[in-house]
Amino acid sequence: MKILPWRERPSPISLQSELEELMNRFPFKDSASRLPEIFGRRVVPPVNIAETEKSWCVSVELPGLQEKDIQVQLMGEQLLISGERKWEEERKNKEYHTVESQYGSFERSIRLPANVRLDPENISATYKRGILEVTVPKLEPTPAAKIPVRSN
């Protein structure tokens, strides 16, 4: 039996950077006609999920958006957060060399735990300083009760 030497697999980040470097070498890509590189990437806003005694809180970082650009929906047991951050190019005698901000449409789907109220009226969503906070209340636990046993 032949033993093969161990080879470390390349990370997805290094593969992505190699692919970007290869694409930048093509002669038909001049910087004047190109859209910013960020348009080629998938927009995935960071999400934090926290739990309190009475609710679950989902925080989503959405800098530069307005409330009208964000949609929050309840679809079955899924909380669906979507929207779009549009590229608004203002040249004003400047040429962009690097754009690291994320632009484009996004969608995040979060599966809700079994102990939450799935009424849209009970779920609240607030947007403040670039952070969307969605609060989903938990179901009230059924109090323990002693059931008397009777005989006929």
C-alpha positions in Angstrom: 0.0 0.0 0.0 1.4 3.4 -1.0 1.3 6.2 1.5 0.4 9.6 0.1 2.0 12.7 1.7 -0.2 15.0 3.7 -1.2 18.1 1.8 -2.9 20.9 3.6 -6.1 22.0 1.8 -6.1 25.7 0.8 -8.5 27.9 2.7 -11.5 29.3 0.9 -10.1 32.8 1.6 -6.8 32.0 -0.2 -8.7 30.5 -3.1 -10.9 33.6 -3.4 -7.9 35.9 -3.4 -6.2 33.8 -6.1 -9.3 33.9 -8.2 -9.6 37.7 -7.8 -5.9 38.1 -8.7 -6.4 36.0 -11.8 -9.5 37.9 -12.9 -7.7 41.2 -12.4 -5.0 40.1 -14.9 -7.5 40.0 -17.8 -6.7 42.7 -20.3 -10.3 43.7 -21.0 -10.8 44.9 -17.4 -9.9 48.5 -17.3 -10.6 50.4 -14.0 -12.7 53.1 -15.7 -15.5 50.7 -16.8 -15.5 48.3 -13.8 -18.0 48.3 -11.1 -16.5 48.1 -7.6 -15.3 44.6 -6.8 -17.7 44.3 -3.9 -20.6 43.8 -6.4 -19.3 40.4 -7.2 -19.5 39.2 -3.6 -22.5 37.9 -1.7 -23.7 40.4 0.9 -24.1 38.7 4.3 -24.8 41.1 7.2 -23.5 39.9 10.6 -26.2 38.6 12.9 -26.1 38.2 16.7 -28.8 36.2 18.6 -29.3 36.5 22.3 -31.7 35.1 24.8 -33.3 36.7 27.9 -35.8 35.2 30.3 -38.7 36.5 28.3 -37.5 36.8 24.7 -35.0 36.1 21.9 -33.3 39.1 20.4 -31.8 39.1 16.9 -29.4 41.9 16.1 -28.4 42.5 12.5 -25.7 45.1 11.4 -27.1 47.1 8.5 -25.0 50.3 8.3 -26.1 53.0 5.8 -29.6 51.7 5.3 -32.9 53.4 6.1 -36.0 51.7 7.6 -37.7 51.6 4.2 -34.8 49.5 2.8 -35.4 46.7 5.3 -38.0 44.0 5.3 -38.7 41.7 8.3 -41.1 38.8 7.7 -42.3 35.8 9.7 -42.6 32.7 7.4 -43.6 29.7 9.4 -40.9 29.1 12.0 -38.4 31.3 10.0 -37.6 34.9 10.7 -36.7 36.4 7.3 -34.7 39.6 7.2 -34.0 41.1 3.7 -33.2 44.4 2.0 -30.8 46.1 -0.3 -28.0 48.6 0.0 -27.6 50.5 -3.2 -24.4 51.9 -4.7 -24.8 55.7 -5.0 -21.8 56.9 -6.8 -20.9 60.5 -6.3 -17.9 61.2 -8.4 -17.3 64.9 -7.6 -13.8 64.8 -9.1 -12.8 61.6 -7.3 -12.0 58.1 -8.6 -12.5 55.1 -6.3 -9.5 52.8 -6.0 -10.8 50.6 -3.2 -14.4 50.0 -2.1 -14.7 47.6 0.8 -18.3 48.4 1.8 -20.9 45.8 0.9 -23.5 46.7 -1.6 -26.4 44.7 -3.1 -29.4 42.8 -1.9 -29.2 40.5 1.1 -31.4 38.0 2.9 -30.9 36.2 6.2 -33.2 33.4 7.4 -33.2 32.5 11.1 -35.0 29.4 12.4 -36.8 30.3 15.6 -36.8 28.0 18.6 -39.9 26.1 19.6 -40.6 28.2 22.7 -41.5 31.5 20.9 -44.7 33.3 20.0 -45.2 33.1 16.3 -47.7 36.0 16.2 -46.5 38.9 14.0 -48.2 41.3 16.5 -46.0 40.2 19.3 -42.7 40.6 17.4 -41.1 44.0 17.4 -38.4 45.3 15.1 -36.4 48.6 15.7 -33.7 50.1 13.6 -31.3 52.5 15.3 -27.7 53.7 14.4 -27.3 50.9 11.8 -28.4 48.0 14.0 -31.7 46.2 13.4 -33.0 44.6 16.6 -35.9 42.1 16.3 -37.4 40.9 19.6 -39.4 37.7 19.6 -41.1 37.0 22.9 -41.1 33.5 24.4 -44.2 31.6 25.3 -45.3 31.9 28.9 -44.5 28.6 30.6 -47.5 26.7 31.8 -47.5 26.9 35.6 -47.2 23.6 37.5 -50.5 22.6 39.0 -51.4 19.7 41.3 -54.4 17.7 40.0 -56.4 16.1 42.8 -57.2 12.4 42.3 -60.8 11.5 43.1 -62.4 8.2 43.7 -65.9 7.2 42.7 
